[in-house]
Amino acid sequence: MVPDSAVEEMVSDSVVSLCPRCGTFHAGGVFSEECYQALRNARRCARCGLLHEDYDLPAKLFHCQEGFDCEIYIPNVDELVLRGNTIILPDHVTKRLQEHVDKMHEAKTAAREASNCFGKQ
C-alpha cells in the first residue's frame, strides 16, 4: 500500500506538453532523451560546434589545463579533424601542449624540492 502523499498524478501518453527547459514537445509529460539532447545541443560552442565539457577531463589529465579551450586545441576551426569523438591535433598544437605540461611538471618539482628544503631546517 502506498501513502496518498507518494502517489503522483499520472499523465496520459496522449497528452503532449511543451517542455519549459528545452522548448520541445514531450508525450505524457515525460522529459527524457529528447529533452536531454536538446539541452546538450544548446550548450555546443558557437566557434567549434563541440561540447567543451566532453573534453574537460582529458584536458585536465593529459595537458594540465583547467578545462578544454577550443582556441588552444583548435586554432583553425576549418582544419578540425575528428576521428569519432577524438580530436586529431596538429603537430604544432601537440608540441605547444607538451611544452606546457613540461613547464607544469618542472614547477611542481621545484615547489616540492623547495618545501623539502624548508622542512629540513
C-alpha positions in Angstrom: 0.0 0.0 0.0 1.4 3.4 -1.0 0.5 6.5 1.0 -1.6 9.2 -0.7 1.3 11.7 -0.5 3.6 9.4 -2.5 1.1 8.9 -5.4 1.8 11.3 -8.2 -0.8 12.3 -10.8 -0.3 10.1 -13.8 -0.3 11.9 -17.2 -1.7 10.1 -20.2 0.7 9.4 -23.2 -1.8 11.1 -25.4 -1.2 14.4 -23.7 1.7 16.3 -25.3 3.2 19.2 -23.4 5.8 21.8 -24.2 8.9 21.4 -22.1 9.9 24.7 -20.4 13.5 23.6 -20.3 14.3 22.6 -23.8 11.4 24.0 -25.9 10.4 20.7 -27.4 7.2 18.7 -27.0 7.1 15.6 -24.9 4.4 12.9 -24.8 2.9 12.2 -21.4 4.9 15.0 -19.7 8.0 12.7 -19.6 11.0 14.8 -20.3 13.6 12.2 -21.3 16.1 11.7 -24.0 14.7 14.4 -26.3 15.0 16.9 -23.5 18.5 15.8 -22.6 19.7 16.0 -26.2 18.1 19.4 -26.7 19.8 20.8 -23.6 23.1 19.2 -24.6 22.9 20.7 -28.1 22.1 24.1 -26.7 25.5 24.0 -24.9 27.5 23.5 -28.0 30.3 26.0 -28.7 29.4 28.6 -31.3 33.1 28.6 -32.5 33.9 24.9 -32.9 30.5 23.2 -32.5 31.8 20.8 -29.8 30.7 20.4 -26.3 33.7 21.6 -24.3 32.5 19.6 -21.2 33.1 16.4 -23.1 36.8 17.3 -23.4 37.4 19.0 -20.0 38.6 15.9 -18.2 41.1 14.8 -20.8 42.4 18.4 -21.0 43.0 18.3 -17.2 44.5 14.8 -17.1 46.7 14.9 -20.2 47.7 18.6 -20.6 47.4 20.2 -17.1 44.7 22.6 -18.4 41.9 23.9 -16.2 39.5 22.8 -18.9 39.1 22.5 -22.7 39.6 25.7 -24.6 39.0 25.3 -28.3 41.1 28.3 -29.1 44.1 26.4 -27.8 43.3 23.0 -29.1 41.8 24.0 -32.4 43.5 27.2 -33.6 41.9 26.9 -37.1 38.4 25.5 -36.9 38.3 25.0 -40.7 41.1 22.4 -40.3 39.3 20.5 -37.4 39.8 16.8 -37.8 37.7 14.3 -35.8 38.0 10.5 -35.6 34.8 9.6 -33.9 34.8 11.9 -30.8 38.6 12.2 -30.8 40.1 15.4 -31.9 43.2 14.9 -34.1 45.6 17.6 -33.0 48.0 19.2 -35.5 51.7 18.7 -34.6 52.3 22.3 -33.7 49.4 22.2 -31.1 50.7 18.9 -29.7 54.2 20.4 -29.3 52.9 23.5 -27.6 50.8 21.4 -25.2 53.7 19.2 -24.4 55.8 22.3 -23.6 53.1 23.5 -21.2 52.9 20.1 -19.5 56.7 20.0 -19.1 56.7 23.5 -17.5 53.9 22.5 -15.1 55.9 19.4 -14.0 59.1 21.5 -13.6 57.2 24.0 -11.5 55.7 21.2 -9.4 59.1 19.5 -8.9 60.7 22.8 -7.9 57.9 23.6 -5.4 58.3 20.1 -3.9 62.1 20.5 -3.6 61.7 23.9 -2.0 59.2 22.6 0.5 61.6 19.7 1.4 64.4 22.1 1.8 62.5 24.3 4.2 61.2 21.2 6.1 64.7 20.0 7.0 65.8 23.2 8.7 
